[in-house]
Amino acid sequence: MKASDDLRAAVRHERRIELAGEGLRFYDLIRWGTFVSTMQEFGKTDEGKYSGAGTLVTDKTYPYPIPQSEIDYVGGALTQNDNY
């Protein structure tokens, strides 16, 4: 493990603790590329099993749709995310 890995883990933990309840965790998980794995792990907890949260999350379920006007604007260089 490199020192940068330790720093990354520390920053992620700090943001998780300091910003709890402020609605920013989702965007951190998306930015860090850990949304799917985090939600799937949550689905294995007692609370996740009870609520069903995270149990159906895959890498195909979370991206937002790209507005059609943006796809048209770039001449089709973008392709729509799956499931939209």
Biopython code that builds the backbone (N, CA, C, O; Angstrom):
import numpy as np
from Bio.PDB.StructureBuilder import StructureBuilder

atoms = [
    (1, "MET", "N", (0.857, -1.179, 0.000)),
    (1, "MET", "CA", (0.000, 0.000, 0.000)),
    (1, "MET", "C", (0.895, 1.232, 0.000)),
    (1, "MET", "O", (1.851, 1.316, 0.771)),
    (2, "LYS", "N", (0.578, 2.183, -0.867)),
    (2, "LYS", "CA", (1.356, 3.416, -0.968)),
    (2, "LYS", "C", (0.805, 4.463, -0.014)),
    (2, "LYS", "O", (-0.323, 4.356, 0.469)),
    (3, "ALA", "N", (1.611, 5.463, 0.245)),
    (3, "ALA", "CA", (1.179, 6.565, 1.113)),
    (3, "ALA", "C", (-0.018, 7.284, 0.525)),
    (3, "ALA", "O", (-0.887, 7.756, 1.258)),
    (4, "SER", "N", (-0.070, 7.372, -0.821)),
    (4, "SER", "CA", (-1.206, 8.047, -1.459)),
    (4, "SER", "C", (-2.509, 7.283, -1.225)),
    (4, "SER", "O", (-3.576, 7.891, -1.145)),
    (5, "ASP", "N", (-2.430, 5.951, -1.113)),
    (5, "ASP", "CA", (-3.620, 5.158, -0.804)),
    (5, "ASP", "C", (-4.127, 5.466, 0.598)),
    (5, "ASP", "O", (-5.334, 5.555, 0.825)),
    (6, "ASP", "N", (-3.186, 5.630, 1.547)),
    (6, "ASP", "CA", (-3.567, 5.979, 2.910)),
    (6, "ASP", "C", (-4.231, 7.349, 2.953)),
    (6, "ASP", "O", (-5.235, 7.540, 3.640)),
    (7, "LEU", "N", (-3.667, 8.296, 2.218)),
    (7, "LEU", "CA", (-4.220, 9.644, 2.182)),
    (7, "LEU", "C", (-5.614, 9.629, 1.566)),
    (7, "LEU", "O", (-6.529, 10.281, 2.071)),
    (8, "ARG", "N", (-5.774, 8.887, 0.476)),
    (8, "ARG", "CA", (-7.084, 8.793, -0.183)),
    (8, "ARG", "C", (-8.117, 8.204, 0.773)),
    (8, "ARG", "O", (-9.237, 8.707, 0.861)),
    (9, "ALA", "N", (-7.753, 7.159, 1.478)),
    (9, "ALA", "CA", (-8.669, 6.538, 2.440)),
    (9, "ALA", "C", (-9.020, 7.510, 3.555)),
    (9, "ALA", "O", (-10.169, 7.568, 3.992)),
    (10, "ALA", "N", (-8.037, 8.273, 4.018)),
    (10, "ALA", "CA", (-8.283, 9.245, 5.088)),
    (10, "ALA", "C", (-9.227, 10.348, 4.630)),
    (10, "ALA", "O", (-10.133, 10.739, 5.367)),
    (11, "VAL", "N", (-9.019, 10.849, 3.423)),
    (11, "VAL", "CA", (-9.891, 11.912, 2.891)),
    (11, "VAL", "C", (-11.306, 11.391, 2.707)),
    (11, "VAL", "O", (-12.269, 12.074, 3.055)),
    (12, "ARG", "N", (-11.441, 10.200, 2.168)),
    (12, "ARG", "CA", (-12.778, 9.622, 1.970)),
    (12, "ARG", "C", (-13.489, 9.423, 3.301)),
    (12, "ARG", "O", (-14.681, 9.707, 3.420)),
    (13, "HIS", "N", (-12.770, 8.942, 4.291)),
    (13, "HIS", "CA", (-13.368, 8.751, 5.611)),
    (13, "HIS", "C", (-13.784, 10.095, 6.205)),
    (13, "HIS", "O", (-14.875, 10.218, 6.762)),
    (14, "GLU", "N", (-12.929, 11.089, 6.089)),
    (14, "GLU", "CA", (-13.225, 12.410, 6.633)),
    (14, "GLU", "C", (-14.461, 13.021, 5.975)),
    (14, "GLU", "O", (-15.315, 13.584, 6.660)),
    (15, "ARG", "N", (-14.558, 12.912, 4.662)),
    (15, "ARG", "CA", (-15.746, 13.449, 3.966)),
    (15, "ARG", "C", (-16.999, 12.694, 4.396)),
    (15, "ARG", "O", (-18.063, 13.290, 4.558)),
    (16, "ARG", "N", (-16.871, 11.393, 4.578)),
    (16, "ARG", "CA", (-18.020, 10.593, 5.000)),
    (16, "ARG", "C", (-18.522, 11.041, 6.366)),
    (16, "ARG", "O", (-19.729, 11.161, 6.575)),
    (17, "ILE", "N", (-17.616, 11.286, 7.288)),
    (17, "ILE", "CA", (-17.976, 11.683, 8.645)),
    (17, "ILE", "C", (-18.447, 13.132, 8.706)),
    (17, "ILE", "O", (-19.497, 13.425, 9.276)),
    (18, "GLU", "N", (-17.674, 14.029, 8.120)),
    (18, "GLU", "CA", (-17.967, 15.461, 8.222)),
    (18, "GLU", "C", (-19.227, 15.867, 7.463)),
    (18, "GLU", "O", (-19.939, 16.775, 7.891)),
    (19, "LEU", "N", (-19.507, 15.210, 6.350)),
    (19, "LEU", "CA", (-20.639, 15.614, 5.513)),
    (19, "LEU", "C", (-21.846, 14.694, 5.664)),
    (19, "LEU", "O", (-22.762, 14.727, 4.842)),
    (20, "ALA", "N", (-21.848, 13.881, 6.702)),
    (20, "ALA", "CA", (-22.970, 12.965, 6.926)),
    (20, "ALA", "C", (-24.276, 13.751, 7.023)),
    (20, "ALA", "O", (-24.354, 14.745, 7.745)),
    (21, "GLY", "N", (-25.273, 13.315, 6.314)),
    (21, "GLY", "CA", (-26.581, 13.944, 6.377)),
    (21, "GLY", "C", (-26.721, 15.193, 5.524)),
    (21, "GLY", "O", (-27.772, 15.833, 5.558)),
    (22, "GLU", "N", (-25.703, 15.564, 4.760)),
    (22, "GLU", "CA", (-25.788, 16.769, 3.951)),
    (22, "GLU", "C", (-26.083, 16.483, 2.481)),
    (22, "GLU", "O", (-26.139, 17.409, 1.672)),
    (23, "GLY", "N", (-26.270, 15.217, 2.129)),
    (23, "GLY", "CA", (-26.661, 14.867, 0.770)),
    (23, "GLY", "C", (-25.537, 14.896, -0.246)),
    (23, "GLY", "O", (-25.811, 14.980, -1.443)),
    (24, "LEU", "N", (-24.290, 14.830, 0.176)),
    (24, "LEU", "CA", (-23.168, 14.887, -0.752)),
    (24, "LEU", "C", (-22.496, 13.529, -0.962)),
    (24, "LEU", "O", (-21.664, 13.383, -1.857)),
    (25, "ARG", "N", (-22.843, 12.563, -0.165)),
    (25, "ARG", "CA", (-22.187, 11.257, -0.239)),
    (25, "ARG", "C", (-22.387, 10.600, -1.597)),
    (25, "ARG", "O", (-21.454, 10.004, -2.135)),
    (26, "PHE", "N", (-23.578, 10.697, -2.155)),
    (26, "PHE", "CA", (-23.861, 10.097, -3.464)),
    (26, "PHE", "C", (-22.864, 10.594, -4.507)),
    (26, "PHE", "O", (-22.293, 9.801, -5.256)),
    (27, "TYR", "N", (-22.661, 11.897, -4.551)),
    (27, "TYR", "CA", (-21.772, 12.476, -5.560)),
    (27, "TYR", "C", (-20.317, 12.087, -5.323)),
    (27, "TYR", "O", (-19.563, 11.914, -6.280)),
    (28, "ASP", "N", (-19.914, 11.948, -4.060)),
    (28, "ASP", "CA", (-18.563, 11.465, -3.767)),
    (28, "ASP", "C", (-18.398, 10.041, -4.277)),
    (28, "ASP", "O", (-17.392, 9.726, -4.913)),
    (29, "LEU", "N", (-19.358, 9.187, -4.011)),
    (29, "LEU", "CA", (-19.264, 7.792, -4.436)),
    (29, "LEU", "C", (-19.216, 7.674, -5.952)),
    (29, "LEU", "O", (-18.476, 6.849, -6.488)),
    (30, "ILE", "N", (-19.992, 8.487, -6.642)),
    (30, "ILE", "CA", (-19.962, 8.482, -8.110)),
    (30, "ILE", "C", (-18.595, 8.950, -8.593)),
    (30, "ILE", "O", (-17.990, 8.305, -9.450)),
    (31, "ARG", "N", (-18.102, 10.059, -8.056)),
    (31, "ARG", "CA", (-16.819, 10.628, -8.480)),
    (31, "ARG", "C", (-15.672, 9.650, -8.224)),
    (31, "ARG", "O", (-14.768, 9.536, -9.053)),
    (32, "TRP", "N", (-15.692, 8.949, -7.103)),
    (32, "TRP", "CA", (-14.617, 8.032, -6.761)),
    (32, "TRP", "C", (-14.766, 6.669, -7.438)),
    (32, "TRP", "O", (-13.859, 5.840, -7.359)),
    (33, "GLY", "N", (-15.894, 6.429, -8.099)),
    (33, "GLY", "CA", (-16.104, 5.150, -8.765)),
    (33, "GLY", "C", (-16.400, 4.013, -7.810)),
    (33, "GLY", "O", (-16.169, 2.849, -8.137)),
    (34, "THR", "N", (-16.916, 4.344, -6.616)),
    (34, "THR", "CA", (-17.181, 3.312, -5.616)),
    (34, "THR", "C", (-18.672, 3.166, -5.300)),
    (34, "THR", "O", (-19.036, 2.471, -4.351)),
    (35, "PHE", "N", (-19.523, 3.804, -6.072)),
    (35, "PHE", "CA", (-20.954, 3.775, -5.781)),
    (35, "PHE", "C", (-21.511, 2.354, -5.798)),
    (35, "PHE", "O", (-22.185, 1.938, -4.855)),
    (36, "VAL", "N", (-21.235, 1.620, -6.854)),
    (36, "VAL", "CA", (-21.812, 0.280, -7.000)),
    (36, "VAL", "C", (-21.343, -0.639, -5.882)),
    (36, "VAL", "O", (-22.159, -1.303, -5.243)),
    (37, "SER", "N", (-20.046, -0.684, -5.640)),
    (37, "SER", "CA", (-19.536, -1.588, -4.600)),
    (37, "SER", "C", (-20.024, -1.186, -3.210)),
    (37, "SER", "O", (-20.333, -2.052, -2.392)),
    (38, "THR", "N", (-20.097, 0.116, -2.934)),
    (38, "THR", "CA", (-20.568, 0.580, -1.633)),
    (38, "THR", "C", (-22.034, 0.217, -1.423)),
    (38, "THR", "O", (-22.407, -0.257, -0.349)),
    (39, "MET", "N", (-22.861, 0.433, -2.432)),
    (39, "MET", "CA", (-24.282, 0.124, -2.311)),
    (39, "MET", "C", (-24.518, -1.381, -2.200)),
    (39, "MET", "O", (-25.394, -1.820, -1.456)),
    (40, "GLN", "N", (-23.741, -2.167, -2.937)),
    (40, "GLN", "CA", (-23.895, -3.614, -2.845)),
    (40, "GLN", "C", (-23.488, -4.117, -1.461)),
    (40, "GLN", "O", (-24.120, -5.025, -0.921)),
    (41, "GLU", "N", (-22.442, -3.535, -0.886)),
    (41, "GLU", "CA", (-22.042, -3.905, 0.481)),
    (41, "GLU", "C", (-23.111, -3.485, 1.486)),
    (41, "GLU", "O", (-23.400, -4.219, 2.430)),
    (42, "PHE", "N", (-23.701, -2.294, 1.283)),
    (42, "PHE", "CA", (-24.771, -1.850, 2.171)),
    (42, "PHE", "C", (-25.958, -2.806, 2.095)),
    (42, "PHE", "O", (-26.607, -3.069, 3.108)),
    (43, "GLY", "N", (-26.244, -3.321, 0.912)),
    (43, "GLY", "CA", (-27.356, -4.265, 0.738)),
    (43, "GLY", "C", (-27.176, -5.545, 1.534)),
    (43, "GLY", "O", (-28.144, -6.270, 1.764)),
    (44, "LYS", "N", (-25.955, -5.833, 1.957)),
    (44, "LYS", "CA", (-25.681, -7.040, 2.747)),
    (44, "LYS", "C", (-25.821, -6.806, 4.251)),
    (44, "LYS", "O", (-25.812, -7.761, 5.029)),
    (45, "THR", "N", (-25.949, -5.545, 4.667)),
    (45, "THR", "CA", (-26.117, -5.242, 6.085)),
    (45, "THR", "C", (-27.557, -5.525, 6.495)),
    (45, "THR", "O", (-28.421, -5.705, 5.637)),
    (46, "ASP", "N", (-27.820, -5.566, 7.789)),
    (46, "ASP", "CA", (-29.182, -5.801, 8.264)),
    (46, "ASP", "C", (-30.139, -4.736, 7.755)),
    (46, "ASP", "O", (-31.245, -5.048, 7.313)),
    (47, "GLU", "N", (-29.713, -3.474, 7.816)),
    (47, "GLU", "CA", (-30.575, -2.389, 7.341)),
    (47, "GLU", "C", (-30.828, -2.499, 5.843)),
    (47, "GLU", "O", (-31.947, -2.273, 5.383)),
    (48, "GLY", "N", (-29.790, -2.846, 5.078)),
    (48, "GLY", "CA", (-29.936, -2.994, 3.636)),
    (48, "GLY", "C", (-30.844, -4.151, 3.268)),
    (48, "GLY", "O", (-31.637, -4.049, 2.332)),
    (49, "LYS", "N", (-30.731, -5.252, 4.001)),
    (49, "LYS", "CA", (-31.596, -6.409, 3.742)),
    (49, "LYS", "C", (-33.051, -6.070, 4.035)),
    (49, "LYS", "O", (-33.955, -6.476, 3.304)),
    (50, "TYR", "N", (-33.266, -5.323, 5.111)),
    (50, "TYR", "CA", (-34.627, -4.951, 5.495)),
    (50, "TYR", "C", (-35.248, -3.998, 4.484)),
    (50, "TYR", "O", (-36.413, -4.153, 4.116)),
    (51, "SER", "N", (-34.476, -3.012, 4.035)),
    (51, "SER", "CA", (-35.028, -1.991, 3.146)),
    (51, "SER", "C", (-34.916, -2.369, 1.675)),
    (51, "SER", "O", (-35.637, -1.823, 0.839)),
    (52, "GLY", "N", (-34.024, -3.292, 1.351)),
    (52, "GLY", "CA", (-33.798, -3.654, -0.045)),
    (52, "GLY", "C", (-32.896, -2.671, -0.768)),
    (52, "GLY", "O", (-32.652, -2.826, -1.964)),
    (53, "ALA", "N", (-32.394, -1.660, -0.067)),
    (53, "ALA", "CA", (-31.540, -0.654, -0.688)),
    (53, "ALA", "C", (-30.201, -1.254, -1.091)),
    (53, "ALA", "O", (-29.567, -1.963, -0.309)),
    (54, "GLY", "N", (-29.786, -0.972, -2.290)),
    (54, "GLY", "CA", (-28.484, -1.405, -2.768)),
    (54, "GLY", "C", (-28.445, -2.791, -3.342)),
    (54, "GLY", "O", (-27.429, -3.190, -3.913)),
    (55, "THR", "N", (-29.513, -3.539, -3.212)),
    (55, "THR", "CA", (-29.456, -4.931, -3.648)),
    (55, "THR", "C", (-29.512, -5.075, -5.166)),
    (55, "THR", "O", (-29.034, -6.076, -5.700)),
    (56, "LEU", "N", (-30.078, -4.110, -5.869)),
    (56, "LEU", "CA", (-30.210, -4.209, -7.322)),
    (56, "LEU", "C", (-29.299, -3.253, -8.072)),
    (56, "LEU", "O", (-29.449, -3.089, -9.282)),
    (57, "VAL", "N", (-28.359, -2.620, -7.384)),
    (57, "VAL", "CA", (-27.476, -1.651, -8.020)),
    (57, "VAL", "C", (-26.388, -2.364, -8.809)),
    (57, "VAL", "O", (-25.719, -3.263, -8.298)),
    (58, "THR", "N", (-26.219, -1.952, -10.062)),
    (58, "THR", "CA", (-25.128, -2.447, -10.905)),
    (58, "THR", "C", (-24.499, -1.252, -11.602)),
    (58, "THR", "O", (-24.953, -0.120, -11.441)),
    (59, "ASP", "N", (-23.458, -1.507, -12.370)),
    (59, "ASP", "CA", (-22.814, -0.409, -13.087)),
    (59, "ASP", "C", (-23.699, 0.142, -14.206)),
    (59, "ASP", "O", (-23.362, 1.163, -14.805)),
    (60, "LYS", "N", (-24.804, -0.503, -14.492)),
    (60, "LYS", "CA", (-25.727, -0.031, -15.532)),
    (60, "LYS", "C", (-26.918, 0.740, -14.962)),
    (60, "LYS", "O", (-27.703, 1.302, -15.726)),
    (61, "THR", "N", (-27.070, 0.778, -13.634)),
    (61, "THR", "CA", (-28.285, 1.368, -13.063)),
    (61, "THR", "C", (-28.135, 2.790, -12.570)),
    (61, "THR", "O", (-29.148, 3.454, -12.351)),
    (62, "TYR", "N", (-26.913, 3.299, -12.381)),
    (62, "TYR", "CA", (-26.796, 4.610, -11.749)),
    (62, "TYR", "C", (-26.545, 5.793, -12.672)),
    (62, "TYR", "O", (-26.881, 6.905, -12.264)),
    (63, "PRO", "N", (-25.984, 5.669, -13.889)),
    (63, "PRO", "CA", (-25.718, 6.892, -14.657)),
    (63, "PRO", "C", (-27.005, 7.615, -15.039)),
    (63, "PRO", "O", (-28.026, 6.998, -15.342)),
    (64, "TYR", "N", (-26.921, 8.931, -15.014)),
    (64, "TYR", "CA", (-28.052, 9.733, -15.452)),
    (64, "TYR", "C", (-28.130, 9.719, -16.981)),
    (64, "TYR", "O", (-27.128, 9.460, -17.648)),
    (65, "PRO", "N", (-29.306, 9.992, -17.535)),
    (65, "PRO", "CA", (-29.393, 10.083, -18.986)),
    (65, "PRO", "C", (-28.697, 11.351, -19.483)),
    (65, "PRO", "O", (-28.669, 12.365, -18.786)),
    (66, "ILE", "N", (-28.141, 11.287, -20.680)),
    (66, "ILE", "CA", (-27.554, 12.464, -21.316)),
    (66, "ILE", "C", (-28.672, 13.145, -22.091)),
    (66, "ILE", "O", (-29.352, 12.495, -22.884)),
    (67, "PRO", "N", (-28.877, 14.450, -21.876)),
    (67, "PRO", "CA", (-29.951, 15.136, -22.609)),
    (67, "PRO", "C", (-29.768, 15.005, -24.125)),
    (67, "PRO", "O", (-28.658, 15.139, -24.639)),
    (68, "GLN", "N", (-30.847, 14.747, -24.816)),
    (68, "GLN", "CA", (-30.782, 14.569, -26.263)),
    (68, "GLN", "C", (-30.221, 15.813, -26.953)),
    (68, "GLN", "O", (-29.538, 15.699, -27.971)),
    (69, "SER", "N", (-30.502, 16.991, -26.412)),
    (69, "SER", "CA", (-29.976, 18.223, -27.015)),
    (69, "SER", "C", (-28.445, 18.244, -26.985)),
    (69, "SER", "O", (-27.821, 18.787, -27.897)),
    (70, "GLU", "N", (-27.831, 17.661, -25.947)),
    (70, "GLU", "CA", (-26.369, 17.607, -25.870)),
    (70, "GLU", "C", (-25.809, 16.611, -26.886)),
    (70, "GLU", "O", (-24.773, 16.866, -27.499)),
    (71, "ILE", "N", (-26.481, 15.491, -27.061)),
    (71, "ILE", "CA", (-26.051, 14.503, -28.057)),
    (71, "ILE", "C", (-26.128, 15.111, -29.442)),
    (71, "ILE", "O", (-25.222, 14.931, -30.255)),
    (72, "ASP", "N", (-27.215, 15.835, -29.717)),
    (72, "ASP", "CA", (-27.382, 16.492, -31.020)),
    (72, "ASP", "C", (-26.331, 17.585, -31.222)),
    (72, "ASP", "O", (-25.813, 17.748, -32.327)),
    (73, "TYR", "N", (-26.015, 18.330, -30.169)),
    (73, "TYR", "CA", (-25.080, 19.449, -30.246)),
    (73, "TYR", "C", (-23.686, 19.000, -30.663)),
    (73, "TYR", "O", (-23.001, 19.711, -31.398)),
    (74, "VAL", "N", (-23.258, 17.819, -30.197)),
    (74, "VAL", "CA", (-21.918, 17.326, -30.528)),
    (74, "VAL", "C", (-21.928, 16.404, -31.736)),
    (74, "VAL", "O", (-20.952, 15.698, -31.994)),
    (75, "GLY", "N", (-23.020, 16.408, -32.470)),
    (75, "GLY", "CA", (-23.090, 15.644, -33.716)),
    (75, "GLY", "C", (-23.050, 14.148, -33.533)),
    (75, "GLY", "O", (-22.559, 13.431, -34.406)),
    (76, "GLY", "N", (-23.556, 13.661, -32.416)),
    (76, "GLY", "CA", (-23.611, 12.221, -32.188)),
    (76, "GLY", "C", (-22.334, 11.633, -31.608)),
    (76, "GLY", "O", (-22.208, 10.411, -31.536)),
    (77, "ALA", "N", (-21.371, 12.474, -31.188)),
    (77, "ALA", "CA", (-20.126, 11.970, -30.598)),
    (77, "ALA", "C", (-20.383, 11.309, -29.244)),
    (77, "ALA", "O", (-19.584, 10.486, -28.800)),
    (78, "LEU", "N", (-21.480, 11.656, -28.591)),
    (78, "LEU", "CA", (-21.870, 11.026, -27.334)),
    (78, "LEU", "C", (-22.915, 9.962, -27.609)),
    (78, "LEU", "O", (-23.722, 10.105, -28.528)),
    (79, "THR", "N", (-22.906, 8.905, -26.828)),
    (79, "THR", "CA", (-23.968, 7.901, -26.922)),
    (79, "THR", "C", (-24.709, 7.875, -25.605)),
    (79, "THR", "O", (-24.127, 8.099, -24.544)),
    (80, "GLN", "N", (-25.980, 7.603, -25.681)),
    (80, "GLN", "CA", (-26.842, 7.601, -24.493)),
    (80, "GLN", "C", (-26.428, 6.478, -23.544)),
    (80, "GLN", "O", (-26.048, 5.391, -23.978)),
    (81, "ASN", "N", (-26.507, 6.756, -22.251)),
    (81, "ASN", "CA", (-26.250, 5.727, -21.245)),
    (81, "ASN", "C", (-27.293, 4.621, -21.365)),
    (81, "ASN", "O", (-28.420, 4.854, -21.804)),
    (82, "ASP", "N", (-26.900, 3.423, -20.969)),
    (82, "ASP", "CA", (-27.816, 2.285, -21.011)),
    (82, "ASP", "C", (-29.049, 2.563, -20.159)),
    (82, "ASP", "O", (-28.999, 3.358, -19.221)),
    (83, "ASN", "N", (-30.143, 1.908, -20.490)),
    (83, "ASN", "CA", (-31.415, 1.974, -19.770)),
    (83, "ASN", "C", (-32.178, 3.265, -19.992)),
    (83, "ASN", "O", (-33.149, 3.518, -19.280)),
    (84, "TYR", "N", (-31.778, 4.098, -20.954)),
    (84, "TYR", "CA", (-32.528, 5.321, -21.254)),
    (84, "TYR", "C", (-32.848, 5.392, -22.719)),
    (84, "TYR", "O", (-33.477, 6.351, -23.168)),
]
sb = StructureBuilder()
sb.init_structure("model")
sb.init_model(0)
sb.init_chain("A")
sb.init_seg("    ")
for serial, (resi, resn, name, xyz) in enumerate(atoms, 1):
    if name == "N":
        sb.init_residue(resn, " ", resi, " ")
    sb.init_atom(name, np.array(xyz, "f"), 0.0, 1.0, " ", f" {name:<3s}", serial, name[0])
structure = sb.get_structure()
